């Protein structure tokens, strides 16, 4: 056992930065669907429901039934037309469920970031202790690295326990948000089918150019608005990634491409689904901006120093990036 155990008994180390908190989920990007939802409208959806066992299983699952009960209850209690009921339900779900989780994610990330000064100091001491021990024991370079990593993992675990900020907790948002997004999407798809008892109400429950919520938006206005909103969310997130690595830039470009891919996908599903995706993205983006507020940071008692003018900084960053492109 290395002497570093006694030296840093009450302190712990952190894995390299690339193994810290992976912000893999864009705050506020609700329309981050995987290939799990490949629905189409009306007759095509009916074929999928009849021929795809996975679709039948998911559409008849408990989460989908729960979402169906929730959507129908919102519409019946509020008395609003279906398009407004969908938007109201989206705001409710995102505010009651995902917003608190997004705030919790910020707290976890803030705790991890606040440990960096201590981590840097302890890393130096650990490396020194390993080198001294390696000289005494005659370890090879490979053995020294093994001992360093072994003690590093143990100290990292102690660090996470001490400050209650394991990075996995920061991923809780995506584990809740993605299944919820899929369940609500499948619910609206199911309600838009001809065999649904509410299909007639949804057909007459739209507004403006999407008067029939059971058919795709032939004007492509909703799909394009969805794609543009997601692109804005991606760009806002990218402004936080100063000095991003090559892999990070590659992932970011992949997300940009996926945001554009969502446009034709949204043009194939019923307008009710496309409306939900668009509303969810808008609400998520507004929550993302809300969580940047210094007042919210004070309420959450974030440990790391945050800008007192986040919105001005964001606008300036956008202008600077636009000038580079032009």
C-alpha positions in Angstrom: 0.0 0.0 0.0 1.4 3.4 -0.9 2.1 6.0 1.7 -0.1 8.4 -0.2 -3.0 6.6 1.5 -2.1 8.2 4.8 -1.0 11.4 3.2 -4.3 12.1 1.6 -6.6 10.2 3.9 -9.3 12.8 3.9 -8.7 14.0 0.4 -9.3 12.3 -2.9 -8.4 12.6 -6.6 -10.2 12.9 -9.8 -9.9 11.0 -13.0 -8.6 13.0 -16.0 -10.8 15.7 -17.4 -12.1 13.6 -20.2 -13.5 11.2 -17.6 -15.2 13.8 -15.5 -18.7 14.8 -16.2 -19.6 14.1 -19.8 -22.2 16.7 -20.7 -23.6 14.4 -23.3 -27.1 15.8 -23.2 -27.7 19.3 -24.4 -29.6 21.2 -21.7 -33.0 22.0 -23.1 -32.6 19.9 -26.2 -35.7 17.9 -25.8 -36.0 16.8 -29.4 -32.9 14.5 -29.2 -34.6 11.4 -30.5 -32.6 8.3 -31.2 -33.6 5.9 -33.9 -36.1 4.5 -31.5 -39.0 6.5 -32.9 -39.5 5.8 -36.6 -43.2 6.5 -36.8 -45.1 7.6 -39.8 -48.7 8.8 -40.1 -52.0 7.3 -40.7 -51.9 4.2 -42.9 -48.1 3.8 -42.7 -48.3 4.0 -38.9 -51.1 1.5 -39.0 -48.9 -0.9 -40.9 -46.0 -0.3 -38.5 -48.3 -1.0 -35.6 -49.6 -4.2 -37.1 -46.3 -5.5 -38.5 -43.7 -4.2 -36.0 -43.8 -6.2 -32.7 -41.6 -3.6 -31.1 -44.0 -0.8 -32.0 -46.9 -2.8 -30.6 -45.1 -3.6 -27.4 -44.0 0.0 -26.8 -47.4 1.5 -27.7 -49.1 -0.9 -25.3 -46.6 -0.4 -22.5 -47.5 1.1 -19.1 -45.6 4.4 -19.7 -47.5 5.0 -22.9 -50.9 4.3 -21.1 -49.9 6.6 -18.3 -49.0 9.4 -20.8 -52.3 8.8 -22.6 -54.2 9.2 -19.4 -52.3 12.4 -18.6 -52.9 13.9 -22.1 -56.6 13.1 -22.1 -57.0 14.4 -18.5 -55.3 17.7 -19.4 -57.6 18.1 -22.4 -60.8 17.2 -20.6 -60.0 19.3 -17.4 -58.8 22.4 -19.3 -61.4 22.2 -22.1 -58.8 23.6 -24.5 -58.5 22.5 -28.1 -56.2 19.6 -28.6 -53.3 21.7 -30.0 -53.3 23.9 -26.9 -53.7 20.9 -24.6 -50.6 19.3 -26.2 -48.6 22.5 -25.6 -50.0 22.8 -22.0 -49.1 19.2 -21.2 -45.6 19.7 -22.6 -45.0 22.8 -20.5 -46.3 21.0 -17.4 -44.2 17.9 -17.9 -41.0 19.8 -18.7 -41.5 22.2 -15.8 -42.5 19.7 -13.2 -40.2 16.8 -14.1 -37.2 17.8 -16.3 -36.5 21.3 -15.1 -35.8 20.1 -11.5 -33.5 17.4 -12.9 -31.7 19.9 -15.1 -31.1 22.1 -12.0 -29.9 19.0 -10.1 -27.5 18.3 -13.0 -26.1 21.8 -12.7 -25.5 21.3 -9.0 -23.6 18.0 -9.6 -21.5 19.5 -12.4 -20.7 22.6 -10.2 -19.5 20.4 -7.4 -17.2 18.5 -9.7 -15.8 21.6 -11.2 -15.2 23.2 -7.8 -12.9 20.3 -6.9 -10.4 21.0 -9.6 -8.1 23.1 -7.5 -7.8 20.4 -4.9 -7.5 17.7 -7.5 -4.6 19.4 -9.2 -2.7 19.7 -5.9 -3.4 16.1 -4.8 -2.4 14.8 -8.3 1.1 16.2 -7.8 1.5 14.7 -4.4 0.2 11.3 -5.6 2.6 11.3 -8.5 5.5 12.1 -6.2 4.6 9.3 -3.8 4.3 6.8 -6.6 7.7 7.8 -8.0 9.4 7.5 -4.6 7.8 4.1 -4.0 8.8 3.0 -7.5 12.4 3.8 -6.8 12.3 1.8 -3.5 10.6 -1.2 -5.0 12.3 -1.1 -8.4 9.0 -0.9 -10.3 9.0 -0.7 -14.0 7.3 2.2 -15.8 4.3 -0.1 -16.5 4.1 -1.1 -12.8 4.2 2.6 -11.7 1.4 3.5 -14.0 -0.7 0.6 -12.7 -0.1 1.6 -9.1 -1.0 5.2 -9.9 -4.2 4.3 -11.6 -5.2 1.8 -8.9 -4.8 4.4 -6.2 -6.4 7.1 -8.4 -9.6 5.0 -8.7 -9.8 4.5 -5.0 -9.3 8.2 -4.3 -11.8 9.2 -6.9 -14.4 7.0 -5.3 -13.7 8.7 -2.0 -14.0 12.1 -3.6 -17.4 11.3 -5.1 -18.7 9.9 -1.8 -17.3 12.8 0.2 -19.0 15.5 -1.9 -21.9 13.4 -3.1 -21.3 14.3 -6.7 -20.8 11.1 -8.7 -20.8 12.1 -12.4 -23.5 9.4 -13.1 -25.9 11.6 -11.2 -25.4 14.3 -13.8 -26.8 11.8 -16.5 -30.0 11.3 -14.6 -31.7 13.9 -16.7 -31.3 12.0 -20.0 -32.4 8.7 -18.4 -35.7 10.4 -17.5 -36.1 12.8 -20.4 -35.5 10.4 -23.3 -38.0 7.7 -22.2 -40.6 10.4 -21.4 -40.1 11.9 -24.8 -40.5 8.5 -26.5 -43.6 7.7 -24.5 -45.4 11.0 -25.2 -44.5 10.7 -28.9 -45.8 7.2 -29.1 -49.0 8.2 -27.2 -49.8 11.0 -29.7 -49.0 8.7 -32.6 -51.4 6.2 -31.2 -54.1 8.7 -30.6 -53.8 9.9 -34.2 -54.5 6.5 -35.7 -57.9 5.7 -37.2 -58.7 3.0 -34.7 -58.3 5.5 -31.8 -61.5 6.7 -30.2 -60.0 10.2 -30.0 -58.9 10.3 -33.7 -61.9 12.4 -34.7 -61.2 15.0 -31.9 -57.6 15.3 -32.9 -58.5 15.6 -36.6 -60.6 18.7 -35.6 -58.3 19.9 -32.8 -55.7 21.7 -34.7 -55.2 25.4 -35.7 -53.9 27.6 -38.4 -52.1 25.6 -41.1 -52.1 22.3 -39.0 -55.9 22.1 -38.6 -55.8 18.3 -38.7 -53.5 16.9 -36.1 -53.7 13.3 -37.4 -51.9 14.0 -40.7 -48.4 15.3 -41.4 -47.8 19.0 -41.8 -47.8 19.3 -45.6 -46.5 22.9 -45.4 -43.4 21.7 -43.5 -43.6 24.7 -41.2 -43.6 22.7 -38.0 -40.7 20.5 -39.1 -38.6 23.4 -40.2 -39.3 25.3 -37.0 -38.4 22.2 -35.0 -35.1 21.9 -36.9 -34.2 25.5 -36.6 -35.0 25.5 -32.8 -32.8 22.5 -32.3 -30.0 24.1 -34.3 -30.2 27.2 -32.1 -30.0 25.0 -29.0 -26.9 23.3 -30.4 -25.2 26.6 -31.2 -25.9 27.9 -27.7 -24.4 24.8 -26.2 -21.4 25.0 -28.5 -20.6 28.5 -27.2 -19.9 27.0 -23.8 -17.3 24.6 -25.3 -14.3 26.8 -25.5 -11.3 25.0 -27.0 -13.2 21.9 -27.8 -11.3 18.8 -28.8 -11.5 17.2 -32.2 -13.8 14.5 -31.0 -16.1 17.0 -29.3 -16.3 19.0 -32.5 -17.1 15.9 -34.4 -19.9 15.0 -32.0 -21.2 18.6 -32.2 -21.3 18.4 -36.0 -23.1 15.1 -35.7 -25.7 16.6 -33.5 -26.1 19.5 -36.0 -26.7 17.0 -38.8 -29.2 15.1 -36.7 -31.1 18.3 -36.0 -31.4 18.8 -39.8 -32.4 15.1 -40.2 -35.3 15.7 -37.8 -36.9 18.0 -40.3 -37.9 15.3 -42.8 -38.7 12.9 -39.9 -41.1 15.4 -38.4 -42.7 15.9 -41.8 -43.7 12.2 -41.9 -45.3 11.9 -38.5 -48.8 13.3 -37.5 -48.9 17.1 -36.8 -49.7 16.3 -33.2 -46.3 14.6 -32.7 -44.5 17.3 -34.6 -46.2 20.0 -32.5 -45.2 18.2 -29.3 -41.5 18.0 -30.5 -41.5 21.6 -31.4 -43.2 22.7 -28.2 -40.8 20.5 -26.1 -37.8 22.1 -27.8 -39.0 25.6 -27.2 -39.7 24.9 -23.5 -36.4 23.2 -23.1 -34.6 26.1 -24.6 -36.4 28.6 -22.4 -35.5 26.5 -19.3 -31.9 26.4 -20.5 -31.9 30.2 -20.6 -33.6 30.4 -17.2 -30.9 28.2 -15.6 -28.3 30.7 -16.7 -29.7 33.4 -14.5 -27.4 34.5 -11.7 -30.4 34.5 -9.3 -31.0 30.9 -10.1 -27.3 30.1 -9.5 -27.6 31.8 -6.1 -30.7 29.8 -5.2 -28.9 26.6 -6.2 -25.8 27.6 -4.3 -23.5 26.6 -7.1 -19.9 26.5 -6.0 -18.2 27.6 -9.2 -18.0 31.2 -10.2 -20.6 32.1 -12.8 -21.0 35.2 -15.0 -23.2 38.0 -13.7 -24.2 38.9 -17.3 -24.9 35.5 -18.9 -27.3 36.8 -21.5 -25.1 39.6 -22.6 -22.2 37.2 -22.8 -24.2 34.8 -24.9 -25.3 37.6 -27.3 -21.7 38.8 -27.7 -20.5 35.2 -28.3 -23.1 34.8 -31.0 -22.1 38.1 -32.7 -18.4 37.2 -32.6 -19.1 33.7 -34.1 -21.3 35.2 -36.8 -18.6 37.7 -37.7 -16.1 34.9 -38.1 -18.4 33.1 -40.5 -19.1 36.2 -42.5 
